[in-house]
């Protein structure tokens, strides 16, 4: 009886954690990119999040090795240096995740939080596509139907924003005020750019997750050690991105220009959110994960109305409802025989660690 109660408690804690992690990150990114004041460089924030992940995962590996420094160093040497081929395989997702995270900042800069949250669910489609092509995985008929609903819902959401009163000019651009707030130095709002950035992030998320699953099958490496590899390889790519995209501004203003307590909170939220979910996600089945994602969309919509003066239209609401329905349908397994369909959040979030 107590075991059953504890399991239920863990499930509801998982639901709450997944919901807050999904909702708060999108809202925080949007606020950080549109609030008044100096704007920070998103490329540096992505890099600092990787540093935070690396430090956290090194500590967790050290803990796994019984807090023995010699065993810890030997484990790092054996996994990373003495096994270069395996380490190099991780280069691909490391680069992809850096680009993906930078695209998410671009998307959050140009799309309101509600539209961003709904559109980013397209990663379900891209993950399924790569699972079929790369892993030769077969989808259920209900899953194909769910993917169709997903695309229809996201198209409706985007059309609602294009046709809405806050859509700006016909070119798809608008002033920062159209998104509800403006910031000194913030980019001019361009919904088309935000949409393409979100689509690119979804594509990369699907590819990286399935590629990761393929190369790591059968690997005897813990999730924390694997993420040490990822972050170690992501940091050089992140540095390169900083100086390719923002070298002039870094030299003129400094690496941490625009940083304050909220930006550091956002960096830690990005780094720690996925690590927290990795611990609790095993207690949440597909139905609970569907609830978490759906509640996150609803929270983002409601919060956007009050924080960003978001205009919630009937068309947007219907599109969001289709996306929510598709999430539940995609995660539903009619056989209930223990064989899970393709993860709606991507294998990197279930088998390894969520990469945000």
GINORLIN-V803793 format. One record per residue. N is the residue number from 0. SS is DSSP state (alpha for helix, beta for strand, coil for the rest). Layout:
N:SS / N:SS
This chain:
0:coil / 1:alpha / 2:alpha / 3:alpha / 4:alpha / 5:alpha / 6:alpha / 7:alpha / 8:alpha / 9:alpha / 10:alpha / 11:alpha / 12:alpha / 13:alpha / 14:alpha / 15:alpha / 16:alpha / 17:alpha / 18:alpha / 19:alpha / 20:alpha / 21:alpha / 22:alpha / 23:alpha / 24:alpha / 25:alpha / 26:alpha / 27:alpha / 28:alpha / 29:alpha / 30:alpha / 31:alpha / 32:alpha / 33:alpha / 34:coil / 35:coil / 36:coil / 37:coil / 38:coil / 39:coil / 40:coil / 41:alpha / 42:alpha / 43:alpha / 44:alpha / 45:alpha / 46:alpha / 47:alpha / 48:alpha / 49:alpha / 50:alpha / 51:alpha / 52:alpha / 53:alpha / 54:alpha / 55:alpha / 56:alpha / 57:alpha / 58:alpha / 59:alpha / 60:alpha / 61:alpha / 62:alpha / 63:alpha / 64:coil / 65:coil / 66:coil / 67:coil / 68:alpha / 69:alpha / 70:alpha / 71:alpha / 72:alpha / 73:alpha / 74:alpha / 75:alpha / 76:alpha / 77:alpha / 78:alpha / 79:alpha / 80:alpha / 81:coil / 82:coil / 83:alpha / 84:alpha / 85:alpha / 86:alpha / 87:alpha / 88:alpha / 89:alpha / 90:alpha / 91:alpha / 92:alpha / 93:alpha / 94:alpha / 95:alpha / 96:alpha / 97:alpha / 98:alpha / 99:alpha / 100:alpha / 101:alpha / 102:alpha / 103:alpha / 104:alpha / 105:alpha / 106:alpha / 107:alpha / 108:alpha / 109:alpha / 110:coil / 111:coil / 112:alpha / 113:alpha / 114:alpha / 115:alpha / 116:alpha / 117:alpha / 118:alpha / 119:alpha / 120:alpha / 121:alpha / 122:alpha / 123:alpha / 124:alpha / 125:alpha / 126:alpha / 127:alpha / 128:alpha / 129:alpha / 130:alpha / 131:alpha / 132:alpha / 133:alpha / 134:coil / 135:coil / 136:coil / 137:coil / 138:coil / 139:coil / 140:alpha / 141:alpha / 142:alpha / 143:alpha / 144:alpha / 145:alpha / 146:alpha / 147:alpha / 148:alpha / 149:alpha / 150:alpha / 151:alpha / 152:alpha / 153:alpha / 154:alpha / 155:alpha / 156:alpha / 157:alpha / 158:alpha / 159:alpha / 160:alpha / 161:alpha / 162:alpha / 163:coil / 164:coil / 165:coil / 166:coil / 167:coil / 168:coil / 169:coil / 170:coil / 171:coil / 172:beta / 173:beta / 174:coil / 175:alpha / 176:alpha / 177:alpha / 178:alpha / 179:coil / 180:coil / 181:coil / 182:coil / 183:coil / 184:coil / 185:coil / 186:coil / 187:coil / 188:beta / 189:beta / 190:alpha / 191:alpha / 192:alpha / 193:alpha / 194:alpha / 195:alpha / 196:alpha / 197:alpha / 198:alpha / 199:alpha / 200:alpha / 201:alpha / 202:alpha / 203:alpha / 204:alpha / 205:alpha / 206:alpha / 207:alpha / 208:alpha / 209:alpha / 210:alpha / 211:alpha / 212:alpha / 213:alpha / 214:alpha / 215:alpha / 216:coil / 217:coil / 218:coil / 219:coil / 220:coil / 221:coil / 222:alpha / 223:alpha / 224:alpha / 225:alpha / 226:alpha / 227:alpha / 228:alpha / 229:alpha / 230:alpha / 231:alpha / 232:alpha / 233:alpha / 234:alpha / 235:alpha / 236:alpha / 237:alpha / 238:alpha / 239:alpha / 240:alpha / 241:alpha / 242:alpha / 243:alpha / 244:alpha / 245:alpha / 246:alpha / 247:alpha / 248:alpha / 249:alpha / 250:alpha / 251:alpha / 252:alpha / 253:coil / 254:coil / 255:coil / 256:coil / 257:coil / 258:coil / 259:coil / 260:alpha / 261:alpha / 262:alpha / 263:alpha / 264:alpha / 265:alpha / 266:alpha / 267:alpha / 268:alpha / 269:alpha / 270:alpha / 271:alpha / 272:alpha / 273:alpha / 274:alpha / 275:alpha / 276:alpha / 277:alpha / 278:alpha / 279:alpha / 280:alpha / 281:alpha / 282:alpha / 283:coil / 284:coil / 285:alpha / 286:alpha / 287:alpha / 288:alpha / 289:alpha / 290:alpha / 291:alpha / 292:alpha / 293:alpha / 294:alpha / 295:alpha / 296:alpha / 297:alpha / 298:alpha / 299:alpha / 300:alpha / 301:alpha / 302:alpha / 303:alpha / 304:alpha / 305:alpha / 306:alpha / 307:coil / 308:coil / 309:coil / 310:coil / 311:coil / 312:coil / 313:alpha / 314:alpha / 315:alpha / 316:alpha / 317:alpha / 318:alpha / 319:alpha / 320:alpha / 321:alpha / 322:alpha / 323:alpha / 324:alpha / 325:alpha / 326:alpha / 327:alpha / 328:alpha / 329:alpha / 330:alpha / 331:coil / 332:coil / 333:coil / 334:coil / 335:coil / 336:coil / 337:coil / 338:coil / 339:coil / 340:coil / 341:coil / 342:coil / 343:coil / 344:coil / 345:coil / 346:alpha / 347:alpha / 348:alpha / 349:alpha / 350:alpha / 351:alpha / 352:coil / 353:coil / 354:coil / 355:coil
